[in-house]
Amino acid sequence: MNEKNFMVVDFTKKIFAHISAIGGYVPENKRTNSDLEKITDTSDEWIVKRTGIKERRILEEGLATSDMAVSAIENLIDTYKKDIKDVDALIVATSTPDMLMPATANIVCEKLGIENVWAFDMNAACSGFLYALDMGASLIESSRYKNVLVIGADKISAYVDIKDRSTNILFGDGAGVVWLEPTNEEGILDALLLSNGTGKEFLNIEGGGSLYPASSQLLVDEKRYIRQDGKIVFKNAIQSMSDTCVNVLKRNDFSVEDVNWLVPHQANKRIIDAVGNEINIEEGKTLINIENYGNTIAATIPLCIWENTSKLKKGDLLMLTAFGAGFSWGASLLRWTI
């Protein structure tokens, strides 16, 4: 391990996982509201009013989710001078794997030139990063792994019907990553993660799985696109994210006033604002970057933290919250340690 980043940990005492480095990547190509005005019956004013989004990034054809994940990891390594060979576990949270098998995590390992790593994908849709972060923290807390990469990455543009204005205005591509290591100081404190199957008909991509496998018919079938019932998703997202935020604070004896930064899933500016109002967090304590990237699925939370690291101070209490297909949802608490 690089001596500069080495931390002495007493494994006879309580072990926390903490974020020791963070990286991100977004494609150069932009899809602006002006671009969408030329394709569907919409307007910049209508999109901004309903979502808060002005543009989103679109990965070029021929590249996949793994390429963005690798670029995000390379950004982390360059910024924090990490040694990729120290990694002993790697989790990719994604709903848009390069292929059904092998796991995108395996492909990332191959592209980075690392071997003999515990690696797999996790799909909890837009809640995926929170689920993967909790899993990564558990690996560290078990003392069986010392350096864990947790990546949120999605090329969701591959599943967007460009003519469907209920979805084409929302989604963009990107990747974010954190490096977890053990510490005796507070790091990742807790996570309350929940799910059910009641939302599967309201937000889904039906095609491509074992129920509706890939075929020539699927190429012309709407089942290959992401579809959602916006009103139902909107209502459930606000309630579920707000409730888990309140409950995770309560069970850790914190109040909302103790939170330095709320980092919500960047799905819709109106949802973000509504959650902030529901939990009564102070204005200015919510991190937002949806305006420039839209909803990047599992990448939204790590990308939002990555873009705002200059605002964060060591010891800050961060509360992360997300809601996604399934439905799946939750909230996490962590101390910022960089």
C-alpha positions as CSV (number, residue, x, y, z in Angstrom):
1,M,0.0,0.0,0.0
2,N,1.1,3.5,-0.7
3,E,2.7,4.7,2.6
4,K,1.2,8.2,2.2
5,N,-2.3,6.7,2.4
6,F,-1.6,4.2,5.1
7,M,-3.7,4.4,8.3
8,V,-2.8,2.4,11.4
9,V,-5.9,0.5,12.6
10,D,-6.3,-1.4,15.8
11,F,-8.3,-4.4,14.8
12,T,-9.0,-5.3,18.5
13,K,-11.2,-2.3,18.7
14,K,-14.5,-1.4,16.8
15,I,-13.9,-1.1,13.1
16,F,-15.6,1.5,10.9
17,A,-15.5,1.8,7.2
18,H,-14.7,5.3,6.0
19,I,-14.4,7.0,2.6
20,S,-10.7,7.7,2.0
21,A,-11.0,8.8,-1.6
22,I,-13.7,9.7,-4.2
23,G,-13.8,10.0,-8.0
24,G,-16.2,10.7,-10.8
25,Y,-16.8,10.8,-14.5
26,V,-19.4,12.2,-16.9
27,P,-19.2,11.9,-20.7
28,E,-18.4,15.0,-22.7
29,N,-21.5,14.8,-25.0
30,K,-24.4,16.9,-23.7
31,R,-28.1,16.5,-24.4
32,T,-29.6,19.9,-23.6
33,N,-33.2,21.0,-23.3
34,S,-32.8,22.8,-26.5
35,D,-31.9,19.5,-28.2
36,L,-35.0,17.9,-26.8
37,E,-37.2,20.8,-28.0
38,K,-36.3,19.8,-31.6
39,I,-37.3,16.1,-31.0
40,T,-40.5,16.2,-28.8
41,D,-43.3,18.6,-27.9
42,T,-41.5,20.2,-24.9
43,S,-39.7,23.4,-23.9
44,D,-36.8,24.4,-21.7
45,E,-39.1,26.3,-19.4
46,W,-41.4,23.3,-19.0
47,I,-38.5,20.9,-18.3
48,V,-36.8,23.2,-15.8
49,K,-40.0,23.9,-14.0
50,R,-41.0,20.2,-13.6
51,T,-37.5,18.7,-13.0
52,G,-34.8,21.4,-12.5
53,I,-32.7,19.8,-15.3
54,K,-31.1,21.8,-18.1
55,E,-28.8,19.2,-19.6
56,R,-27.6,15.7,-19.2
57,R,-24.5,13.8,-20.4
58,I,-24.8,10.9,-23.0
59,L,-22.1,8.3,-23.4
60,E,-21.0,7.7,-27.0
61,E,-22.0,4.6,-28.9
62,G,-19.5,1.8,-28.6
63,L,-18.7,2.5,-25.0
64,A,-20.5,1.0,-21.9
65,T,-21.0,1.3,-18.2
66,S,-17.7,-0.3,-17.4
67,D,-15.8,2.4,-19.4
68,M,-17.4,5.1,-17.2
69,A,-16.6,3.2,-14.1
70,V,-13.0,2.8,-15.1
71,S,-12.7,6.5,-15.9
72,A,-14.2,7.4,-12.4
73,I,-11.7,5.1,-10.7
74,E,-8.8,6.5,-12.7
75,N,-9.9,10.0,-11.6
76,L,-9.9,8.8,-8.0
77,I,-6.4,7.3,-8.3
78,D,-5.0,10.4,-9.9
79,T,-6.5,12.7,-7.3
80,Y,-5.6,10.7,-4.2
81,K,-2.5,8.9,-5.4
82,K,-4.0,5.4,-4.6
83,D,-2.5,2.1,-5.8
84,I,-5.1,0.1,-7.7
85,K,-3.3,-3.1,-6.7
86,D,-4.3,-2.5,-3.1
87,V,-8.0,-3.2,-3.9
88,D,-9.3,-6.5,-2.6
89,A,-13.0,-6.0,-3.3
90,L,-15.0,-4.1,-5.9
91,I,-18.8,-3.6,-6.2
92,V,-20.5,-2.0,-9.1
93,A,-24.0,-0.7,-8.5
94,T,-25.8,-0.6,-11.9
95,S,-29.0,-1.2,-13.7
96,T,-27.3,-1.1,-17.0
97,P,-24.5,-3.7,-17.0
98,D,-22.3,-4.1,-20.1
99,M,-24.0,-7.5,-20.7
100,L,-26.1,-10.0,-18.7
101,M,-23.0,-12.0,-17.9
102,P,-20.2,-11.7,-16.8
103,A,-20.7,-9.0,-14.2
104,T,-19.6,-5.5,-15.1
105,A,-17.4,-5.6,-12.0
106,N,-15.5,-8.4,-13.6
107,I,-15.0,-6.3,-16.8
108,V,-13.9,-3.3,-14.7
109,C,-11.2,-5.5,-13.0
110,E,-10.0,-6.7,-16.4
111,K,-9.7,-3.2,-17.8
112,L,-7.9,-2.0,-14.7
113,G,-5.5,-4.9,-14.8
114,I,-6.3,-6.2,-11.3
115,E,-6.7,-9.9,-10.5
116,N,-8.0,-12.1,-7.7
117,V,-10.5,-9.5,-6.5
118,W,-13.9,-10.2,-4.8
119,A,-16.1,-8.4,-7.4
120,F,-19.8,-8.4,-8.3
121,D,-22.7,-6.2,-9.5
122,M,-25.6,-5.0,-7.4
123,N,-28.9,-3.9,-8.9
124,A,-31.2,-1.9,-6.7
125,A,-31.9,0.7,-9.4
126,C,-31.5,4.3,-8.2
127,S,-30.9,3.1,-4.6
128,G,-28.1,0.9,-5.8
129,F,-25.2,3.0,-4.6
130,L,-26.6,3.1,-1.0
131,Y,-27.0,-0.7,-1.1
132,A,-23.5,-1.2,-2.4
133,L,-22.1,1.2,0.1
134,D,-23.6,-0.7,3.0
135,M,-22.3,-4.0,1.6
136,G,-18.9,-2.5,1.1
137,A,-18.9,-1.1,4.7
138,S,-19.9,-4.5,6.0
139,L,-16.9,-6.1,4.2
140,I,-14.6,-3.7,5.9
141,E,-16.3,-4.1,9.3
142,S,-15.8,-7.9,9.1
143,S,-12.0,-7.3,8.9
144,R,-11.9,-9.7,5.9
145,Y,-11.3,-6.8,3.4
146,K,-9.2,-3.7,3.7
147,N,-9.7,-1.7,0.5
148,V,-13.1,-1.8,-1.2
149,L,-14.2,0.2,-4.2
150,V,-17.9,1.0,-4.4
151,I,-19.0,2.3,-7.8
152,G,-22.3,3.7,-9.0
153,A,-22.5,3.7,-12.8
154,D,-25.2,3.7,-15.4
155,K,-25.5,4.2,-19.1
156,I,-29.3,4.7,-18.8
157,S,-29.4,6.6,-22.2
158,A,-29.2,3.2,-23.9
159,Y,-32.8,2.5,-22.5
160,V,-34.4,5.9,-23.0
161,D,-36.9,6.4,-25.8
162,I,-35.7,9.7,-27.2
163,K,-39.3,10.5,-28.3
164,D,-40.8,9.9,-24.9
165,R,-40.9,13.2,-23.1
166,S,-41.8,11.6,-19.8
167,T,-38.3,10.0,-19.6
168,N,-36.1,11.7,-22.2
169,I,-35.9,14.8,-20.1
170,L,-34.8,13.0,-16.9
171,F,-32.0,10.6,-17.6
172,G,-28.3,10.9,-18.2
173,D,-25.1,8.8,-18.0
174,G,-22.3,8.9,-15.5
175,A,-20.2,7.2,-12.8
176,G,-19.0,7.9,-9.3
177,V,-16.8,5.8,-7.0
178,V,-15.6,5.8,-3.4
179,W,-12.7,4.0,-1.8
180,L,-13.5,2.4,1.6
181,E,-10.9,1.6,4.2
182,P,-11.0,0.6,7.9
183,T,-10.6,3.1,10.7
184,N,-11.1,3.2,14.5
185,E,-12.7,6.6,14.1
186,E,-16.3,7.2,13.1
187,G,-16.9,6.6,9.3
188,I,-20.0,5.0,7.9
189,L,-22.4,4.9,10.8
190,D,-25.6,3.3,9.7
191,A,-27.9,2.5,6.8
192,L,-31.7,1.9,6.7
193,L,-32.4,0.2,3.4
194,L,-35.8,-1.1,2.4
195,S,-37.6,-2.6,-0.6
196,N,-40.8,-4.2,-1.9
197,G,-42.2,-5.4,-5.2
198,T,-45.2,-3.2,-5.3
199,G,-43.6,-0.7,-7.6
200,K,-42.4,-3.0,-10.4
201,E,-45.2,-1.9,-12.8
202,F,-44.7,1.8,-12.2
203,L,-41.0,2.1,-13.0
204,N,-39.2,-0.6,-15.0
205,I,-37.3,-1.8,-18.1
206,E,-39.1,-5.0,-18.9
207,G,-37.2,-6.2,-21.9
208,G,-33.9,-8.1,-22.0
209,G,-34.4,-10.3,-18.9
210,S,-35.6,-13.9,-18.7
211,L,-39.3,-12.9,-18.9
212,Y,-38.9,-10.9,-22.1
213,P,-35.5,-12.1,-23.5
214,A,-33.6,-10.3,-26.3
215,S,-35.1,-11.0,-29.7
216,S,-35.7,-9.3,-33.0
217,Q,-39.2,-8.4,-31.8
218,L,-37.7,-6.7,-28.7
219,L,-35.9,-4.3,-31.0
220,V,-39.2,-2.8,-32.1
221,D,-41.0,-3.4,-28.8
222,E,-41.5,-0.7,-26.2
223,K,-40.5,-3.1,-23.5
224,R,-36.8,-2.3,-24.2
225,Y,-37.2,1.2,-22.9
226,I,-37.5,2.6,-19.4
227,R,-41.1,3.4,-18.5
228,Q,-42.5,5.1,-15.4
229,D,-45.7,6.4,-14.0
230,G,-44.4,9.8,-12.9
231,K,-47.2,10.7,-10.4
232,I,-46.9,7.4,-8.4
233,V,-43.1,7.5,-8.4
234,F,-43.1,11.1,-7.3
235,K,-45.5,10.5,-4.4
236,N,-43.7,7.3,-3.2
237,A,-40.2,8.8,-3.5
238,I,-41.0,11.8,-1.3
239,Q,-42.7,9.7,1.4
240,S,-40.2,6.9,1.4
241,M,-37.0,9.0,1.4
242,S,-38.4,11.4,4.1
243,D,-39.5,8.5,6.4
244,T,-36.1,6.7,6.2
245,C,-34.2,9.9,6.8
246,V,-36.3,10.6,9.9
247,N,-36.0,7.0,11.1
248,V,-32.2,6.6,10.6
249,L,-31.6,9.8,12.5
250,K,-33.9,8.7,15.3
251,R,-32.3,5.3,15.8
252,N,-28.8,6.9,16.0
253,D,-29.9,9.6,18.4
254,F,-29.4,12.5,15.9
255,S,-31.7,15.3,15.0
256,V,-31.9,16.9,11.6
257,E,-30.0,19.9,13.0
258,D,-27.0,17.6,13.5
259,V,-26.8,16.9,9.8
260,N,-24.3,19.1,7.9
261,W,-25.3,17.9,4.5
262,L,-28.2,16.1,2.9
263,V,-27.2,14.2,-0.3
264,P,-30.4,13.0,-2.0
265,H,-30.7,10.9,-5.1
266,Q,-30.9,13.4,-8.0
267,A,-34.1,12.3,-9.6
268,N,-36.1,15.5,-9.8
269,K,-35.6,18.9,-8.2
270,R,-39.2,19.0,-6.9
271,I,-38.7,15.7,-5.2
272,I,-35.4,16.9,-3.6
273,D,-37.1,20.1,-2.4
274,A,-40.1,18.2,-1.0
275,V,-37.9,15.8,0.9
276,G,-36.0,18.7,2.4
277,N,-39.2,20.3,3.5
278,E,-40.6,17.1,4.9
279,I,-37.6,16.5,7.2
280,N,-37.3,20.2,7.9
281,I,-33.6,20.5,7.0
282,E,-32.1,24.0,7.0
283,E,-32.0,25.7,3.6
284,G,-28.6,25.5,2.0
285,K,-27.7,22.1,3.5
286,T,-28.8,20.0,0.5
287,L,-26.2,19.1,-2.1
288,I,-27.6,19.3,-5.7
289,N,-26.2,18.8,-9.2
290,I,-29.2,17.7,-11.1
291,E,-29.3,20.8,-13.3
292,N,-26.2,19.7,-15.3
293,Y,-26.5,15.9,-15.2
294,G,-30.1,14.8,-14.7
295,N,-30.8,11.4,-13.1
296,T,-27.8,9.2,-13.6
297,I,-29.4,6.3,-11.6
298,A,-26.9,4.7,-9.3
299,A,-24.3,7.4,-10.0
300,T,-26.2,10.4,-8.7
301,I,-25.1,10.3,-5.1
302,P,-21.4,9.7,-5.5
303,L,-21.3,12.2,-8.4
304,C,-23.0,14.8,-6.2
305,I,-20.5,14.3,-3.3
306,W,-17.6,14.3,-5.8
307,E,-18.6,17.6,-7.3
308,N,-19.1,19.2,-3.8
309,T,-16.0,17.9,-1.9
310,S,-14.7,21.5,-1.6
311,K,-17.8,22.2,0.6
312,L,-17.2,19.3,2.9
313,K,-15.2,19.4,6.1
314,K,-13.7,16.5,8.1
315,G,-16.2,15.4,10.7
316,D,-19.2,16.6,8.8
317,L,-22.3,14.4,9.2
318,L,-23.7,13.4,5.8
319,M,-27.1,11.9,5.3
320,L,-27.6,10.1,1.9
321,T,-31.0,9.1,0.7
322,A,-32.4,7.5,-2.5
323,F,-35.5,5.9,-4.1
324,G,-35.6,3.7,-7.1
325,A,-37.4,1.0,-9.0
326,G,-38.7,-2.0,-7.1
327,F,-39.5,0.0,-5.2
328,S,-36.3,0.3,-3.3
329,W,-35.3,3.1,-1.0
330,G,-33.3,4.1,2.1
331,A,-31.0,6.5,3.9
332,S,-27.4,6.3,5.2
333,L,-25.4,8.3,7.7
334,L,-21.6,8.8,7.6
335,R,-18.9,11.0,8.9
336,W,-16.8,12.7,6.2
337,T,-13.1,11.8,6.9
338,I,-11.2,13.3,4.0
